[in-house]
């Protein structure tokens, strides 16, 4: 038995020895039945929050209003929740009131049957009030009780239904799907905070079954409450000589599918890459034009416009600033790869030395594979990475602004321009030592090629 399960089982044992009913609850039971090791173990009990705090030495109240106490056991922390039923949900997210209740009532207030199971880890018995075991066997996502009521209680369950369906490769039950689509038509998801939507969406896109989630979001219309701009990609034709796969939506969908087919590089940020995949061509509909002289479709400036749109979209979803800045930069730079073989060494090294470069490389590779297929620029850059591997791509500068001001150069933009010229020579290997850099400055001062005031 894995250590985490052993510690969780000991909590259940202690509660049962004190005369309380206690079970494993929810997703950990589902995953165990499916033969998977749960990430977490949640515990449900008849003990009230104050009783749980009396039984265990190390606890923290994280949601005592909802009957939830964090219990620390060994190296782990476990949520221990009192069996409860819930009142109405006037905000479509949180219950207005909570009453402590029985295991059966607790099961009936949960979202889907596969998440409504209990397990007694002492005996191995599965307690199933909602036919969850049958739905696991039949691979079905089914709302507990009346589907419309479940979704009206907590609108976030609309996204959770899609996430579970995609992640587990289960079908959404017909009645549940019908209620979901009626809630979508009622714009119920828009009543949820952007942060909650963002978190569910990120979980879907980071899962290996992200394509199934993407397709379901589009098919159900839920994408309109997340990134409606993606639907504008449908029917936006592309030049067939570069994009034989079809329109921008088809291209983007293919990239979602391609990502993760092979093990991604260890130095990438997976969230930044998948968001960049979704948004790298988001401005193509807005920049579409037809060049009659060359008889071809163009999207002039779609990289810069796309970066601006990515910024707006990600801010709307309340992503953190570092994610917004990184993804916007990746989108803005994704067309620069076509020029890498013609860059001076200094410019190339600066291009490769940027923080978002590994993510951009992965985006570029997938972009090429899902369009015309040419990886010549990618392979060129991989060779350059190997060539430059013996030293930092961007080494420490040999000189600084004080060196220039000590030679009479006035503080201001000119300082930065001179330092950049010197670093270019350093990056290209023409100057390798500090003394050589200072001599270059002195020579150019003597020739009047550097003005001091």
N, C-alpha and C positions, 0 to 999 in steps of 0.2 A: 504494500500500500504506500503510495506517495506520501511524503511528509505533510503536505498541506491538507490532504484529506484526513490524515491521521489526527491532526490538531483539531480540525473541524468536527470530526467524530467524537473527540473527547469533550468538546463543548456540549454536544447533544447528550452524551452520556451523563455529564454532570447535571444538566437540566432535568433529565429523566430521573436521576437518582434523588433529586429534590422534589419529585412528585409532579413535575410539569410535563406536558406533551411537547416534544421538540422533534423537528424533522429538517432534513435538507429540503430546499424549496427552489422551484423555478428552473433557470437555465442549467444549473449544475446537474439536476436530475435528468433533464433532456439530453445533455451531452453524454452523461454516463450511459444512458440507454442506447445512445447512438455509437457507443464504443470509443468515445473521445474523452481525453482528460480535461476536465473543466478548468478554466482559468481562475475562477473564484467559486467559493462555496457560501451561499446565503442560507441562513438558518431561520426557520419560522417556529414560534413557540407560543404556548398558552401563558407563559410568564409575562407580566407587565413590565414596562421599562424599569421602574424602580426596583422590582424584584430581580431583574437581570443584573442591575448594578450592585445589588446586595450579594448575589451569588459569586460574581467574579471580581477579582482584585483590580485588574486593569481594564477600564472601560472609558468610553467617551460618548456623550449624547450627541448624535449627529442629526437626529430627526425624531426626538422624543414625542413631538406632537403627533407624528405618524407611527409611533411605537418602535422606532429604530434606534438601537444602541450598538456602537462599535465595541467588540470584545477583542482584546489582544491576547493571543495564545501562541507561545513559541515566537517564531519570527514573523508571524502573520497577524493580520487584522481581519475580523469577520463581522459582517452585518447580521445582527440578531434582531429580528422583527417580531412583534406580537401579532398573532392572528387578528385580522381586522376586516370590517366592511366599511364602505365609504359612502358619504352622502352625495349630493349633486355636485357637478363640476361647472360652476358658473363661468369660469374663465377658460374652459375647454382644455385645461391642463392639470389643475390641482383640485383635490376634493375639498369642498367647503367644510366638511366635518368627517371625523373618523370615530368609529366605535370598535372596541376590541370584541372579538367574536370567536367563532369556531374554525377549525381547519377547512370545513366544507365551504363556509361563507367566504373565507379568505381566498380559496381557489376560484370561486365564482366571480370575484371582483377583478381578477387578472385579465390580461389582454387576449392571449391565444392559448388554445388547448395544450399545445406543446410546452407552454411555459407555466401551466397550471398544475403540475405534478409535484408530489412530495415523496421523499424517500426516508425511511427509517434506516440509517446506516448501521445501527446495531444489529438489526435482524435482516436487513436487505429488502424488506417489504416496500413495494411501490404503492402509494396511496393515490388513487386516480378517481376524482369526482367528475371529470370533464371529458373522459375518453381520449385523453392525450396520448396514451400509448398507442392506440389504434391509429391516430393521425400521424404519429412518428413512423409507424410501420407503413402507412399508405403515402407518406411524404406529402402531407397536406398542411397548409396554414389556414386554420379555422378560428374565427373569433369565438370566445366563450359566450354562450347565451345569444342575445340579440346583437348582431354585428353593428347595426346603426347606433345602438346605445353605447357599445364599446368605443366606437370612433368619436361619438359626440362627447363622451366623458373626457377623452384625452386625444386631441387631434394629432398629436405626434405619432400615435399608433398607425396613422396612414403610412408614414415613412418606415416605421418598424415592420409593418407587414411586408413591404417591398424588400427591406434589408434581410429579413429572415428568409423570405422566399428565394432571394438570389444566393445568399450565403450558404443555405442548406440544400439548394437545388430542389425545393419543394414547390408545388403548385398552390396558388391561393384558391381556396374553396369558392365556389360560384356565388353563394349568398354573401360571403365576406367581400369578394371582389365587387359585387354589385353595390354594396353599401359604401365601399371605399370610393367608387367612381361617383356616386351621388354626393359624397362629402367633398370630393374634388370639385365637382360642378358648383358646389355651394361656397367654394373658396375657403373651406375650413382651415386649410394649412396656413393661409395668410394670417390667421389669428394667433399663430404661434410665434414666439420670439425668434429673431434671425439666428441667435446663438444656438438654439435648440435644433433648428433646421440645419444649420451649418455642421453641427457635430454628427448628426445622423448621416448627412450627405458625405462627409469625409470618411466615416466608417465604411460606407458602401464603396466609395471609390478606392479605398485602400485595400479592400478585400480582393482575393484572387478571382472571385466571380463578379467583378465589377461590370462586365459587359451585360450580364443578365440584369443587374440593377439598373444600369443605364437604359436598357431597352424597356424595362418595366416603368421607369419614371416617365419615359416618353409616351408609352402606350396608354398609361393611366391619366396622363395630363399633369402629373405632379411636378414635372420639370418646369411648368409655367410659373410655379410658386418658388422656384429655386433659381434657375438660370433660363428664363424664357427666351433669351437671345439665341440659344442653341437651336430653337425651332426655325429661326430665320435662315439657318444654314441649308435647310431643305430646299432643293430646287435651284440653289445658287451654283450655276454651271462653272466649270473650270476648263482651262486649255487642255485638250485631250493629249497633246504631246507630252505634257508634264504630269497630268492626272488622268490616266486612262481608267481609274477606278470609278470615276463619277463625280457627283456634286460634292460640295464642301461637307455636308452632313455625313455622306457615305464615307468620305475620307476621315473625318473625325472619329466616326464610329469604328472604323477599321483600326485606327491608332489606339483607341481604348482597348480593343481586342488584342492587339499586338503587344501592348505593354505588359510585361510580366511573363511572356511566353518563354523567355530565357532569363536566367538569373541576372538581375540588374546590378550594375557596379555598386560597390559598397560605399562609395563616397557621395552618392546622390541623396537628395531629400525626396522620398517617394510622394509625399503630398504635393510638393512643388511641381514635380514632373507631371502627375496626373492632372493637376489644375491647368498646367501649361498646355497639355494635350487638348484639353477641352476648350481652351481660350486662345490658342495661338493664331487661329484663323477667324476669330469671332468678328473681325471687322471686314471680312471679305464682302459680305452683302452690301455694306455701306460704301465700299470703295470700288465696286464693280464698274468696269468700263469696257468698251469694245474698240480696239484699235483697227480701224478700217484699212489703213495703209499696210499693216502687217498681218491683217486678217487673223487676229487673235484676241482672246480675253485678257484683260489686265486687272490687277488689284493694287494700283500704285499707292504706296504709303500704308498698306494694311497692317504692317508691323508696328508702326508708330501709333496709328489709330487703335490698333488692337491692344496695345499697352495701356492706353487711356481707358478703353472700355473695360479691360481686366481690372484696372484700379477701381473703377466705379462698381463693378459687379462684386468684387471681393469685399469692398467696404460695405456694400449693402448687406452682405452675409456676415459681417462683423468678424472677418478673419483678422488675426493679429497683424500689426504693421509689418513685421519682418516677412511674413508670408506674402502680403500684398506687394511689398517692394520687390521681393525676389521674383515672384511670378510675373509682375509687370516688366521687369528687366529681361527675363527669359523670353517673353513674347516679343519685346521690342528688338531683341538681338537675333531672333531665329532666322532671319533672312541674311545675316552677315556671313553665314557659313559658305555661301556661294563664292565669296571673294578670298577665302583664306589662302589659297595657293598663290595669290598674287600680292600678299601682304609682305612688307619689309619685315625682317626678323624682329625688330623692336616692337612693331605694331602687333605682330603675331603673338609674341610673348605676353604683351599686355592683354591681348584678347584671351589667351589661355590662362592668364593668372587671375582672372576675376573670380569672385566667390561663387557665382552662379554657373560658371563654365561646365562643371561636371553634369549638372542638370540639363544644360543646353545641349551638351553632346548626346545625352540619352534621347532628348526630344528630337534632335536632328536625325539620329539613327532611325528612330521609329517613323518620323516624317518621310524619310526617303523610302523605307521599306513599304510604306503604304501609299506611295505615289509612283514615280517613274522607276524607283528601285536602285538608282545609282548611289553607291557609297564611296565614291572616290575622294570626296572632301573629308569624310569621316576617317577613312583609312590613312589619308595624308596626315591628319591631326593625331591619329594614334601613333604613327611613325615619329612624328615630332615630339610627342610626349616621351617616347622612349629615348629619342636623341637628347632631350633636355633633362633627362631624369637624374643626371649626376650632380646637379646643382639646382638651387631654387630658381624657378622660372622668373620671378621678380626678386632679385637680390637686394640687400640693403644698399641704399644710395651711397656713392663714394664721397660726395660732398653735400653740404647743406646751405641754407640761406645765409647763415652767419659767415661762412667762408666767402661768399660773394660780397656781402656788405663790408667785410673787413678789407675788401679790395676796391671799395668805393662805389659799388653798384647800389643804387637807391632802392629802398624797400618798395615793393609793388608788384604788379603782374609780370614785369620783366624778369624778376627773380625766378618765378615759376617756369617761365619759358626757357631760361638758360639751364635750369636744373633738369628740365625735360630733355633738352638737347644732349646734355651730358649723359643722362641715363639711357637715351637711345643708343649712344655709342657704347655704353657699358653693356646693354642688352645684346648688341650685335657683336661684342667681343673686341671692338677696336680699342677700348680703354678698359684696363683690368685692375688698375691700382689707384689709390687715392692721389698719390703724387702725380700720376699721369693725368688725372682729371684736373687737378689744380694747374698743371702746366698748360693744359688745353685752354683753360680760362685765361691764364696770363698771356698766352700767345694771341688770343683773340682780342684781349684788351689792348695789347701793344699795337695790333693792326687796326684798331678803331672799330672792329666789328662788334664789340660790345660797348654800348654807351652807358656811362656811369650816372648821368643825371638827366 
